[in-house]
């Protein structure tokens, strides 16, 4: 994390966009005031990066007419603009690169000359809790916002003309039927907010779970299964590796995953997109990214290690081997700062196995506030209670402060659950969600 304070410390927001194009998968921007298209909007358009922008809706035309016209003229499903009352946030998430939270609006003065202050968190520093809160911010803004239409823009244009001449009463302005009017946030207890998040998570989890099961049934059908996949391989594991291959061969371009663009293309033709991908999968003469090794060697090892008996016998070395087989853990280890896993922060570039070993050692030796170990946490999620309540236990494992172990977020635990119980709960991590979204599925993309 570093402070972004412009001329005071030499860290400017423009420095982020100068270096973020290659790694940014999409941009979520909640910035109240916007007057300059060149700062972010034209940059997203130039680099074909999907953007969801939420500006402020008020009688003083917080989002300028040229900005509104830019979105209307773009006519792009991947560049969206919505306006919402009582919105004063300044949050920009270059997903895959990092998150800015501060005071700067999307104006030239804010980015170049004003005294502004904010924090930029590299993607590896965006914890599950932070990501969940930011996504909740965007969920609320989206729910209460007004999408940009010709009618809305015309109302704002009329208002801007009037403001150029005087400061009139705003009563008539707020009578427009073009607006989704919202009284703003009301105070709610922390418990109610937590309950809502839990309910939303469980609803989304169960919906996606069934979709993954259906994909598992399809990919395990002999008409769709490549010759190098064993017939005895669990359907959930096959679904995971089908999506793995699709993601890395058909969604990732260099270092950037274009799942957001693909979602817009496929959301109205989801069945066709899935069938096309199934035909591609079936025709593969060999595994493109070692999916055969994962299905035939690693997956059985993980299932055995994460069984009730396997957890009983788990030692540090075996836990390290488990971590090496879990995509979400390896990806997190790749991104996490050296110092966070006990490695010298001296510029040394460690290999992924070295980072995973350091991370697994730290997790193995950590204890949750309730004194439970990682084995205790896995046993609780997987086996302490009926299977149908496992998603609820998974939510507790990542949301209950007394149970949490740093480094095991929703993606890591969701994948571990899948490898332990692949027939009932197909593995799921952030990459799984991105692959599903690229095929047109409206699923949440959690950080890995």
FIVEX-848159 format. One record per residue (C-alpha): residue number from 1; residue in one letter; chain; x, y, z. Coordinates in pm, 1 decimal. Example, Ala and Ser with C-alpha at 12.3 -4.5 7.8 and 13.67 -1.06 7.14 Angstrom:
2
R  num  residu  chaine         x         y         z
R    1       A       A    1230.0    -450.0     780.0
R    2       S       A    1367.0    -106.0     714.0
This chain:
448
R  num  residu  chaine         x         y         z
R    1       X       A       0.0       0.0       0.0
R    2       X       A     122.0     350.8     -72.0
R    3       X       A     -18.8     699.3     -31.8
R    4       X       A    -131.4     886.3    -342.1
R    5       X       A     -89.2    1256.7    -267.0
R    6       X       A       2.5    1407.9    -602.0
R    7       X       A     261.1    1682.8    -588.6
R    8       X       A     311.3    1638.3    -216.0
R    9       X       A     479.2    1297.4    -241.9
R   10       X       A     512.9    1242.8    -617.9
R   11       X       A     252.1     964.0    -638.7
R   12       X       A     -14.6    1060.9    -892.9
R   13       X       A    -322.8     868.3   -1002.3
R   14       X       A    -204.0     903.3   -1361.6
R   15       X       A      93.1     682.0   -1269.7
R   16       X       A    -148.9     396.2   -1208.1
R   17       X       A    -314.2     414.3   -1548.5
R   18       X       A      23.8     450.2   -1717.6
R   19       X       A     121.1     107.0   -1588.8
R   20       X       A    -210.5     -74.6   -1542.6
R   21       X       A    -335.7    -147.1   -1894.7
R   22       X       A    -171.4    -487.0   -1932.2
R   23       X       A    -298.4    -636.2   -1606.2
R   24       X       A    -642.2    -475.5   -1568.0
R   25       X       A    -934.0    -711.3   -1629.4
R   26       X       A   -1205.9    -451.3   -1569.8
R   27       X       A   -1248.5    -119.3   -1391.3
R   28       X       A   -1507.1     -46.1   -1124.7
R   29       X       A   -1523.4     326.5   -1052.7
R   30       X       A   -1740.0     495.9    -792.5
R   31       X       A   -1639.2     860.8    -821.0
R   32       X       A   -1891.7    1131.9    -740.8
R   33       X       A   -1770.8    1410.2    -969.8
R   34       X       A   -1639.2    1360.4   -1322.3
R   35       X       A   -1555.4    1624.3   -1582.4
R   36       X       A   -1257.3    1484.2   -1775.3
R   37       X       A   -1294.2    1183.1   -2005.7
R   38       X       A    -921.8    1150.8   -2068.1
R   39       X       A    -834.1    1047.3   -1713.6
R   40       X       A   -1003.4     707.5   -1708.9
R   41       X       A   -1290.9     665.2   -1955.0
R   42       X       A   -1095.4     714.6   -2278.2
R   43       X       A    -815.2     502.5   -2133.3
R   44       X       A   -1056.4     211.7   -2079.4
R   45       X       A   -1195.4     252.6   -2429.8
R   46       X       A    -848.7     269.3   -2588.2
R   47       X       A    -729.9     -47.9   -2414.1
R   48       X       A   -1060.9    -235.4   -2452.4
R   49       X       A   -1103.1    -261.6   -2075.3
R   50       X       A   -1461.7    -299.1   -1948.2
R   51       X       A   -1572.4     -14.9   -1720.6
R   52       X       A   -1860.4      33.4   -1480.6
R   53       X       A   -1878.0     394.9   -1365.8
R   54       X       A   -2106.8     531.3   -1094.0
R   55       X       A   -2125.6     909.1   -1067.0
R   56       X       A   -2330.1    1140.8    -850.9
R   57       X       A   -2683.2    1240.8    -947.1
R   58       X       A   -2767.1    1588.7    -823.5
R   59       X       A   -2906.2    1921.9    -936.8
R   60       X       A   -2556.7    2069.7    -977.2
R   61       X       A   -2467.5    1827.6   -1260.1
R   62       X       A   -2182.4    1653.2   -1081.3
R   63       X       A   -2105.1    1447.1   -1392.1
R   64       X       A   -2047.7    1686.2   -1678.6
R   65       X       A   -2236.8    1680.3   -2007.4
R   66       X       A   -1923.6    1590.0   -2210.9
R   67       X       A   -1878.3    1284.5   -1988.9
R   68       X       A   -2239.9    1178.1   -2035.9
R   69       X       A   -2207.1    1232.9   -2411.2
R   70       X       A   -1892.6    1019.7   -2419.2
R   71       X       A   -2079.2     717.4   -2284.8
R   72       X       A   -2381.7     772.8   -2506.4
R   73       X       A   -2169.1     805.1   -2819.1
R   74       X       A   -1956.3     502.0   -2729.9
R   75       X       A   -2266.3     278.9   -2747.2
R   76       X       A   -2060.9       4.9   -2586.5
R   77       X       A   -2202.9    -266.0   -2357.5
R   78       X       A   -1866.4    -277.4   -2180.5
R   79       X       A   -1858.2      95.6   -2097.8
R   80       X       A   -2148.2     173.9   -1865.7
R   81       X       A   -2240.9     486.5   -1674.4
R   82       X       A   -2498.6     513.1   -1397.9
R   83       X       A   -2584.4     804.1   -1166.0
R   84       X       A   -2697.2     779.9    -804.4
R   85       X       A   -2804.4    1025.2    -537.1
R   86       X       A   -2619.8    1072.2    -206.3
R   87       X       A   -2301.1     931.7    -355.8
R   88       X       A   -1976.9    1098.1    -249.8
R   89       X       A   -1726.5     811.8    -274.1
R   90       X       A   -1398.3     815.4    -465.4
R   91       X       A   -1308.8     452.2    -523.9
R   92       X       A   -1146.5     302.6    -833.5
R   93       X       A   -1064.3     -67.2    -862.4
R   94       X       A    -842.0    -169.0   -1151.5
R   95       X       A    -925.1    -536.5   -1101.9
R   96       X       A    -610.9    -743.7   -1131.5
R   97       X       A    -386.5    -444.4   -1053.5
R   98       X       A    -508.4    -262.0    -745.2
R   99       X       A    -758.8     -46.7    -558.7
R  100       X       A    -761.4     328.3    -492.7
R  101       X       A    -964.1     478.5    -207.6
R  102       X       A    -922.8     849.0    -147.6
R  103       X       A   -1047.7    1200.2    -209.6
R  104       X       A    -979.8    1255.9    -581.2
R  105       X       A   -1265.6    1303.9    -824.8
R  106       X       A   -1230.9    1241.7   -1198.3
R  107       X       A   -1130.3    1598.7   -1272.8
R  108       X       A    -807.0    1741.1   -1404.7
R  109       X       A    -754.3    1950.2   -1094.3
R  110       X       A    -799.9    1650.1    -864.6
R  111       X       A    -551.5    1436.9   -1059.6
R  112       X       A    -287.7    1704.9   -1116.0
R  113       X       A    -304.3    2020.9    -900.4
R  114       X       A    -532.4    1984.9    -596.9
R  115       X       A    -417.6    1871.4    -255.5
R  116       X       A    -569.0    1520.9    -249.1
R  117       X       A    -495.3    1216.9     -36.2
R  118       X       A    -572.0     850.9     -86.3
R  119       X       A    -437.3     498.2     -55.8
R  120       X       A    -355.5     256.4    -336.3
R  121       X       A    -357.4    -113.3    -249.6
R  122       X       A    -185.3    -357.1    -483.4
R  123       X       A    -416.6    -643.3    -582.4
R  124       X       A    -233.3    -882.9    -348.8
R  125       X       A    -314.3    -649.3     -58.6
R  126       X       A    -688.7    -649.3    -130.4
R  127       X       A    -808.6    -894.9     132.5
R  128       X       A   -1130.7   -1093.1     111.2
R  129       X       A   -1291.4    -861.2     367.3
R  130       X       A   -1185.0    -550.3     179.8
R  131       X       A   -1299.1    -693.0    -153.8
R  132       X       A   -1634.2    -793.6      -6.2
R  133       X       A   -1692.0    -443.6     131.6
R  134       X       A   -1595.7    -275.7    -196.9
R  135       X       A   -1818.7    -508.8    -396.8
R  136       X       A   -2099.5    -433.1    -152.5
R  137       X       A   -2046.3     -62.4    -218.1
R  138       X       A   -2087.8    -120.8    -590.8
R  139       X       A   -2388.2    -346.1    -534.5
R  140       X       A   -2567.4     -74.2    -337.1
R  141       X       A   -2477.4     194.6    -588.8
R  142       X       A   -2597.9     -21.9    -875.0
R  143       X       A   -2924.9    -105.3    -703.3
R  144       X       A   -3002.8     260.8    -627.3
R  145       X       A   -2869.2     412.9    -948.4
R  146       X       A   -3024.0     543.9   -1268.9
R  147       X       A   -2876.8     408.5   -1592.4
R  148       X       A   -2764.8     669.2   -1841.9
R  149       X       A   -3025.1     719.9   -2114.3
R  150       X       A   -3092.2     989.5   -2371.7
R  151       X       A   -3373.1    1112.8   -2146.2
R  152       X       A   -3148.8    1138.2   -1839.1
R  153       X       A   -2877.5    1315.8   -2037.6
R  154       X       A   -3132.8    1563.4   -2173.2
R  155       X       A   -3251.6    1645.0   -1821.6
R  156       X       A   -2892.7    1705.5   -1711.7
R  157       X       A   -2824.7    1914.4   -2020.7
R  158       X       A   -3124.9    2138.8   -1948.2
R  159       X       A   -3015.3    2172.5   -1588.2
R  160       X       A   -2660.9    2263.7   -1688.9
R  161       X       A   -2795.0    2537.2   -1917.6
R  162       X       A   -3004.6    2684.5   -1637.8
R  163       X       A   -2711.4    2669.0   -1394.1
R  164       X       A   -2503.9    2868.8   -1635.1
R  165       X       A   -2741.2    3158.1   -1587.3
R  166       X       A   -2855.2    3138.7   -1224.7
R  167       X       A   -2895.3    2919.9    -915.6
R  168       X       A   -3260.5    2820.6    -943.8
R  169       X       A   -3468.5    2612.5    -711.7
R  170       X       A   -3423.1    2238.8    -778.4
R  171       X       A   -3781.7    2129.3    -711.3
R  172       X       A   -3873.3    2094.7   -1077.9
R  173       X       A   -3550.0    1911.8   -1152.0
R  174       X       A   -3629.6    1633.4    -905.1
R  175       X       A   -3975.4    1583.4   -1054.4
R  176       X       A   -3823.2    1421.8   -1362.6
R  177       X       A   -3946.9    1064.2   -1423.2
R  178       X       A   -3600.7     981.3   -1562.9
R  179       X       A   -3451.8     942.0   -1214.9
R  180       X       A   -3445.5     655.7    -971.2
R  181       X       A   -3484.8     862.3    -654.4
R  182       X       A   -3322.3     732.3    -334.9
R  183       X       A   -3323.0     885.9      13.5
R  184       X       A   -2973.6     758.1      89.9
R  185       X       A   -2834.0     512.2     338.7
R  186       X       A   -3015.0     446.7     662.1
R  187       X       A   -2830.9     330.3     968.0
R  188       X       A   -2840.8     -42.7    1020.6
R  189       X       A   -2681.3    -255.0    1287.2
R  190       X       A   -2363.3    -444.6    1211.9
R  191       X       A   -2551.4    -770.1    1270.1
R  192       X       A   -2814.9    -688.7    1007.3
R  193       X       A   -2545.6    -600.3     752.3
R  194       X       A   -2360.1    -923.5     826.5
R  195       X       A   -2680.5   -1125.6     794.9
R  196       X       A   -2753.2    -967.6     457.9
R  197       X       A   -2404.0   -1048.4     331.2
R  198       X       A   -2440.2   -1406.6     450.9
R  199       X       A   -2776.3   -1446.8     278.3
R  200       X       A   -2641.9   -1299.0     -45.5
R  201       X       A   -2338.5   -1526.8     -34.8
R  202       X       A   -2546.1   -1839.0      24.1
R  203       X       A   -2795.4   -1749.7    -248.7
R  204       X       A   -2518.3   -1692.4    -501.8
R  205       X       A   -2321.9   -1998.8    -384.1
R  206       X       A   -2614.8   -2235.9    -425.7
R  207       X       A   -2709.5   -2096.9    -767.0
R  208       X       A   -2354.3   -2129.5    -897.6
R  209       X       A   -2313.3   -2470.7    -734.6
R  210       X       A   -2601.1   -2608.6    -937.9
R  211       X       A   -2461.8   -2458.1   -1257.7
R  212       X       A   -2123.3   -2621.2   -1191.0
R  213       X       A   -2294.7   -2954.8   -1128.0
R  214       X       A   -2478.5   -2925.4   -1458.0
R  215       X       A   -2153.7   -2847.5   -1638.1
R  216       X       A   -1996.2   -3147.6   -1465.5
R  217       X       A   -2268.7   -3373.1   -1601.8
R  218       X       A   -2216.0   -3234.8   -1951.8
R  219       X       A   -1836.4   -3260.3   -1961.7
R  220       X       A   -1840.6   -3614.2   -1818.1
R  221       X       A   -2074.7   -3733.7   -2092.9
R  222       X       A   -1880.7   -3958.2   -2336.6
R  223       X       A   -1990.6   -3732.0   -2622.0
R  224       X       A   -1808.9   -3439.0   -2459.7
R  225       X       A   -1519.6   -3601.8   -2271.6
R  226       X       A   -1169.2   -3590.6   -2425.7
R  227       X       A    -993.1   -3925.3   -2466.9
R  228       X       A    -729.1   -3837.2   -2205.7
R  229       X       A    -981.2   -3794.4   -1919.2
R  230       X       A   -1046.0   -4112.6   -1721.6
R  231       X       A   -1408.6   -4224.1   -1706.4
R  232       X       A   -1383.8   -4263.1   -1327.2
R  233       X       A   -1286.5   -3899.1   -1270.5
R  234       X       A   -1542.0   -3718.9   -1047.9
R  235       X       A   -1775.6   -3496.6   -1246.0
R  236       X       A   -1698.9   -3192.6   -1031.3
R  237       X       A   -1327.3   -3228.5   -1097.7
R  238       X       A   -1395.1   -3255.6   -1471.3
R  239       X       A   -1602.8   -2936.9   -1459.2
R  240       X       A   -1320.1   -2754.9   -1283.7
R  241       X       A   -1053.2   -2856.0   -1532.7
R  242       X       A   -1281.1   -2792.6   -1830.0
R  243       X       A   -1319.5   -2435.5   -1704.5
R  244       X       A    -946.8   -2419.5   -1625.9
R  245       X       A    -853.0   -2507.2   -1983.6
R  246       X       A   -1113.9   -2271.4   -2129.4
R  247       X       A    -993.1   -1986.0   -1909.3
R  248       X       A    -624.2   -2013.9   -1991.1
R  249       X       A    -664.9   -2098.2   -2359.0
R  250       X       A    -964.5   -1885.3   -2457.0
R  251       X       A   -1006.5   -1607.7   -2199.3
R  252       X       A    -656.2   -1503.2   -2094.2
R  253       X       A    -467.6   -1289.0   -2343.9
R  254       X       A    -112.3   -1236.8   -2221.8
R  255       X       A    -148.3   -1121.2   -1862.3
R  256       X       A    -507.3    -994.5   -1895.1
R  257       X       A    -826.2   -1198.5   -1870.2
R  258       X       A   -1103.3   -1068.9   -2096.3
R  259       X       A   -1387.6   -1235.5   -1905.5
R  260       X       A   -1581.6    -910.8   -1865.3
R  261       X       A   -1587.9    -847.1   -2240.1
R  262       X       A   -1681.3   -1209.2   -2307.7
R  263       X       A   -1964.4   -1187.6   -2055.9
R  264       X       A   -2124.7    -904.3   -2249.3
R  265       X       A   -2094.3   -1105.6   -2571.0
R  266       X       A   -2232.4   -1429.4   -2426.8
R  267       X       A   -2487.1   -1335.3   -2160.5
R  268       X       A   -2771.5   -1356.3   -2413.8
R  269       X       A   -2634.6   -1672.3   -2579.0
R  270       X       A   -2507.0   -1868.3   -2282.1
R  271       X       A   -2613.7   -2211.6   -2408.2
R  272       X       A   -2447.5   -2156.8   -2745.2
R  273       X       A   -2126.3   -2035.1   -2581.9
R  274       X       A   -2116.0   -2339.9   -2353.7
R  275       X       A   -2184.2   -2582.8   -2639.2
R  276       X       A   -1912.5   -2425.8   -2852.9
R  277       X       A   -1667.3   -2464.6   -2565.5
R  278       X       A   -1772.0   -2825.2   -2506.8
R  279       X       A   -1697.7   -2905.5   -2870.2
R  280       X       A   -1358.1   -2739.9   -2838.6
R  281       X       A   -1286.0   -2938.9   -2518.3
R  282       X       A   -1388.6   -3270.9   -2670.9
R  283       X       A   -1161.2   -3218.1   -2972.5
R  284       X       A    -845.4   -3153.5   -2770.2
R  285       X       A    -597.0   -3434.6   -2848.9
R  286       X       A    -407.7   -3362.8   -2526.4
R  287       X       A    -439.2   -3145.9   -2217.4
R  288       X       A    -336.9   -2786.9   -2301.3
R  289       X       A    -233.6   -2685.9   -1946.9
R  290       X       A    -160.3   -3011.5   -1759.4
R  291       X       A    -528.3   -3074.3   -1684.8
R  292       X       A    -463.2   -3448.4   -1726.5
R  293       X       A    -204.3   -3441.0   -1447.0
R  294       X       A    -444.7   -3248.4   -1226.1
R  295       X       A    -732.7   -3490.0   -1288.2
R  296       X       A    -541.1   -3818.0   -1282.6
R  297       X       A    -268.0   -3751.1   -1022.9
R  298       X       A    -316.9   -3438.5    -812.3
R  299       X       A    -694.9   -3456.8    -758.6
R  300       X       A    -693.0   -3812.1    -609.8
R  301       X       A    -404.5   -3708.2    -382.1
R  302       X       A    -598.1   -3402.3    -263.2
R  303       X       A    -915.5   -3601.4    -204.5
R  304       X       A    -726.3   -3853.3       8.5
R  305       X       A    -535.8   -3587.0     203.9
R  306       X       A    -852.8   -3389.2     277.1
R  307       X       A   -1059.5   -3690.5     384.8
R  308       X       A   -1146.5   -3725.5     751.6
R  309       X       A    -869.7   -3983.8     796.8
R  310       X       A    -629.7   -3772.8     592.1
R  311       X       A    -686.8   -3468.0     810.6
R  312       X       A    -628.9   -3681.1    1119.0
R  313       X       A    -285.7   -3774.4     984.3
R  314       X       A    -201.6   -3436.3     827.5
R  315       X       A     148.3   -3304.1     892.2
R  316       X       A     323.2   -2987.7     778.3
R  317       X       A     485.5   -3146.5     471.9
R  318       X       A     160.1   -3300.6     354.4
R  319       X       A     -19.3   -2971.4     405.5
R  320       X       A     249.2   -2806.2     191.6
R  321       X       A     180.3   -3065.3     -80.5
R  322       X       A    -191.5   -2988.5     -59.0
R  323       X       A    -122.5   -2616.7    -100.4
R  324       X       A      88.7   -2688.3    -409.8
R  325       X       A    -211.9   -2861.3    -565.9
R  326       X       A    -460.7   -2580.1    -503.5
R  327       X       A    -475.8   -2312.3    -773.2
R  328       X       A    -614.3   -2036.9    -548.5
R  329       X       A    -341.7   -2087.4    -287.8
R  330       X       A     -65.9   -2088.9    -550.7
R  331       X       A    -206.2   -1776.4    -711.3
R  332       X       A    -227.4   -1598.8    -376.9
R  333       X       A     129.1   -1705.9    -292.4
R  334       X       A     247.5   -1566.2    -625.1
R  335       X       A      98.7   -1223.9    -550.2
R  336       X       A     147.8   -1188.5    -175.7
R  337       X       A     443.9    -972.0     -62.2
R  338       X       A     748.8   -1166.3      55.4
R  339       X       A     736.0   -1014.1     401.7
R  340       X       A     377.5   -1138.9     449.1
R  341       X       A     496.9   -1500.1     432.9
R  342       X       A     814.5   -1454.8     634.5
R  343       X       A    1058.7   -1418.9     343.4
R  344       X       A    1324.9   -1144.2     334.2
R  345       X       A    1193.7    -830.9     167.2
R  346       X       A    1520.8    -758.9     -12.7
R  347       X       A    1413.5    -773.2    -375.8
R  348       X       A    1473.4   -1145.8    -420.4
R  349       X       A    1243.9   -1304.3    -679.6
R  350       X       A    1126.8   -1632.5    -533.2
R  351       X       A     977.7   -1914.2    -739.6
R  352       X       A     614.4   -2012.5    -692.5
R  353       X       A     709.7   -2335.8    -508.2
R  354       X       A     925.3   -2128.4    -272.6
R  355       X       A     645.0   -1881.0    -209.5
R  356       X       A     389.9   -2162.8    -158.7
R  357       X       A     623.1   -2335.9      86.9
R  358       X       A     662.9   -2012.9     285.2
R  359       X       A     288.0   -1945.3     278.5
R  360       X       A     197.4   -2301.8     379.3
R  361       X       A     446.5   -2286.4     665.8
R  362       X       A     291.9   -1963.9     792.4
R  363       X       A     -64.6   -2097.0     763.4
R  364       X       A      33.6   -2425.0     929.9
R  365       X       A     182.7   -2242.6    1228.1
R  366       X       A     -92.4   -1981.4    1254.1
R  367       X       A    -380.2   -2012.2    1495.8
R  368       X       A    -719.6   -1849.0    1465.9
R  369       X       A    -832.4   -1628.0    1755.0
R  370       X       A   -1027.9   -1926.8    1891.5
R  371       X       A    -695.6   -2119.9    1895.9
R  372       X       A    -794.0   -2357.9    1614.3
R  373       X       A    -535.4   -2470.0    1358.0
R  374       X       A    -578.0   -2497.6     983.9
R  375       X       A    -660.0   -2866.5    1026.0
R  376       X       A    -928.8   -2776.6    1281.8
R  377       X       A   -1070.0   -2519.5    1038.7
R  378       X       A   -1080.0   -2765.4     747.8
R  379       X       A   -1237.1   -3034.7     964.0
R  380       X       A   -1503.6   -2786.6    1078.7
R  381       X       A   -1592.1   -2678.7     724.5
R  382       X       A   -1586.0   -3024.6     568.5
R  383       X       A   -1715.5   -3263.7     830.4
R  384       X       A   -1867.0   -3099.2    1141.2
R  385       X       A   -2231.9   -3125.5    1042.8
R  386       X       A   -2443.9   -3233.7     747.6
R  387       X       A   -2330.9   -3169.1     390.0
R  388       X       A   -2624.2   -2942.1     313.9
R  389       X       A   -2498.3   -2696.7     577.3
R  390       X       A   -2142.4   -2695.0     446.1
R  391       X       A   -2185.5   -2363.1     257.7
R  392       X       A   -2296.5   -2202.5     584.1
R  393       X       A   -1986.6   -2337.8     761.2
R  394       X       A   -1773.2   -2210.4     473.9
R  395       X       A   -1921.4   -1864.3     523.6
R  396       X       A   -1844.6   -1882.4     895.0
R  397       X       A   -1485.8   -1978.8     819.5
R  398       X       A   -1425.7   -1660.2     619.4
R  399       X       A   -1651.9   -1416.1     806.2
R  400       X       A   -1630.1   -1512.5    1174.0
R  401       X       A   -1325.4   -1326.6    1315.8
R  402       X       A   -1274.4   -1597.2    1577.1
R  403       X       A   -1226.0   -1865.6    1309.6
R  404       X       A   -1035.3   -1686.5    1034.5
R  405       X       A    -682.8   -1782.8     935.3
R  406       X       A    -502.6   -1532.2     714.5
R  407       X       A    -435.2   -1665.7     366.4
R  408       X       A    -739.1   -1893.3     351.2
R  409       X       A   -1009.1   -1686.9     186.8
R  410       X       A   -1325.9   -1783.8       5.8
R  411       X       A   -1144.6   -1890.6    -312.1
R  412       X       A    -892.8   -2114.5    -134.3
R  413       X       A   -1151.0   -2275.1      91.9
R  414       X       A   -1403.9   -2312.0    -188.8
R  415       X       A   -1146.3   -2497.5    -394.7
R  416       X       A   -1035.6   -2714.4    -100.1
R  417       X       A   -1398.2   -2812.7     -40.1
R  418       X       A   -1424.9   -2912.7    -405.2
R  419       X       A   -1118.5   -3133.9    -405.0
R  420       X       A   -1227.3   -3299.2     -81.0
R  421       X       A   -1586.6   -3360.1    -195.9
R  422       X       A   -1578.8   -3325.1    -576.6
R  423       X       A   -1892.8   -3525.1    -650.5
R  424       X       A   -2109.9   -3302.9    -429.5
R  425       X       A   -1929.0   -2967.7    -437.0
R  426       X       A   -1730.6   -2900.7    -756.4
R  427       X       A   -1413.4   -2698.4    -686.6
R  428       X       A   -1465.6   -2326.9    -709.6
R  429       X       A   -1221.1   -2036.7    -691.2
R  430       X       A   -1181.2   -1693.1    -846.6
R  431       X       A   -1060.7   -1842.1   -1174.1
R  432       X       A   -1366.4   -2070.1   -1188.7
R  433       X       A   -1593.5   -1768.9   -1151.9
R  434       X       A   -1409.2   -1573.7   -1421.2
R  435       X       A   -1437.8   -1867.4   -1661.1
R  436       X       A   -1810.0   -1901.2   -1590.5
R  437       X       A   -1861.4   -1529.3   -1637.0
R  438       X       A   -1680.1   -1540.2   -1970.4
R  439       X       A   -1940.0   -1795.3   -2085.4
R  440       X       A   -2223.9   -1559.1   -1994.6
R  441       X       A   -2301.7   -1676.8   -1640.6
R  442       X       A   -2393.5   -1394.0   -1403.0
R  443       X       A   -2171.3   -1499.6   -1113.1
R  444       X       A   -1971.0   -1301.8    -858.5
R  445       X       A   -1594.0   -1290.6    -905.8
R  446       X       A   -1421.3   -1314.3    -568.9
R  447       X       A   -1055.3   -1229.2    -516.4
R  448       X       A    -823.3   -1526.7    -506.8
